[in-house]
Amino acid sequence: MTIDTAGRAREKGIALVYVGVFLVPLLLCTGLAVDLGRGYLVRANLAKAVDAAALAAARNIIAADPSQAERVADNIFYANFPAGFLGVTPTKPDLQTRIDPDGSHIITVMSTALVPTTFMRLAGRDNLQVAALGQATRRLVDMAFVIDRSASLSGAFQQVQAAAMEFVGKFDPGADRIALITFSSGTTVATENLSSARGFDRAAIDADIAGMARNGATATAEALYQAWDQLRNVPYGSQSGLRIVVLFTDGSPNSFPGQFQVMSPAPSGCITSTFFRGNPVGGTLGTWDYPKVPGNGSTTQQPDDLGLYDTYAADVKCVSPTDKPCGGYHSGFSSDLHKQNPCIPYLPNPPQSYHARHVSSGIPTSFPLWSPGQRSLDPPLPGGYPNNWFSANNAARNLAETIANAIRSDTDGLNRIRIYTLGLGDLLLAGEGSRLETGTSILQRIANDPASSDHNPDQLDGRFFFAADPAQLNAAFQAVHDEVVRLSQ
């Protein structure tokens, strides 16, 4: 062997030694990159799964039954991270909830996983532990739920009751607040007043819904007023993050409360020269729906205005002089829309509503029956603004929109109030009233729906939902709930 040959052999031997020395670290580094990359993929998918689970739990949180949110969270978690993904089986997601002082549910979901290693086993590391935490916030809800119980609901009433009870069941009786207001000619707050205490009695609300009496007219304005009053009654520091009014009805406003001078009764009608007892009588004045809509018995070509009704009765109750039957003080069915009512000849003077009952402080107790741009009233006579179907029906519609505007404009609370409206039936699509306008357009204005031609961008947007027939009620109420949940997150 020559000297050069021997040198080259020694160099080869040294190179093999170096390769042997560095091979193990090189393999470890390669393994680290491969195993850490695999761990990163597992961690990313685990994070996606816990985030989705937290959001799902937030949509279904019920403090009285936390298992419901847990079941939904588990299902969503495993749909996003199935067992065995990349050879990994994560721990069961751990769901924790708390209520923050601002009235929000904070939902936290956490899970861990052990990622088996391949190359890193050479360094004695058999697995990598990864963890992920997802969090979602659901603002709690203060809701005034307003349900129409007027006579026009007819055969749909039981389906309305069932759908309303199912809707109430979607909220958290341990944390959300719900006040139930029902209305026809009279308006009632069917459950106890909203207060600083959280939660609601679902069984009591269901019983009140089941016990509603279907009768009377549509005094939407007073119902909205009572809904607003209930939301205002929750102390500032205790209010929920989402404050809403949900109004269900099948018709347009046609009645309103006030203080009226009622003429003295006589066997043949009214004595037009003297007022009964001389003092104004508080009550609600109702009107028939006009014009006639084929197939709808609550509409007519010869409308009447009549009253006075008890503004706060759970059924139709008369408060005008008791020696005449309820509704006996009326103008009489006539095609003359401006025929003056001989028994209640004038609207309140000045023309304004009157709201005798309220539980919150600082709420106005009267509102104008007409404002510039609204439906007109007949010009005043020497005794005041004449009461006839034309003026009374327009006043009822004006007042509902005026009070809805006051609700949305209220800045006294921790958060401003949204209004959602839900309408049932084809009557809302028919042209009615002095302007032959649809009930849909009125409910859009009450909600401040962006689809309304009178949408106010300076107020919170609401939405109008429509059910063409009773079979669509559950889906319509579900759409309202989905919108509320969307806003609560």
Secondary structure, DSSP 8 states (H G I E B T S, - for coil): --HHHHHHHHHHHHHHHHHHHHHHHHHHHHHHHHHHHHHHHHHHHHHHHHHHHHHHHHHT--TT-HHHHHHHHHHHHHHHS-TTBTTB-----EEEEEEETTTEEEEEEEEEEEEE-SGGGGGT--EEEEEEEEEEEEE-EEEEEEEE--GGGGGGHHHHHHHHHHHHTTS-TTT-EEEEEEESSSEEE-S----SS----HHHHHHHHHT----S---HHHHHHHHHHHHHTS-GGG--SEEEEEEEESS---EEEEEE--EEEETTEEEEEEESTTS-EEEEEEE-B-S--TT-TTB-SS--EEEEE-TT-SS--B-S-TTS-TT-EE--S-S-TT---SSS-B--SS-B-------SSS--S--BS--TTS------BTTBSB--HHHHHHHHHHHHHHHHHHHHH--SSSS-EEEEEEEESGGGGS-BTTTTB-HHHHHHHHHT-TTSTT--TTS---EEEEESSGGGHHHHHHHHHHHHHHHH-
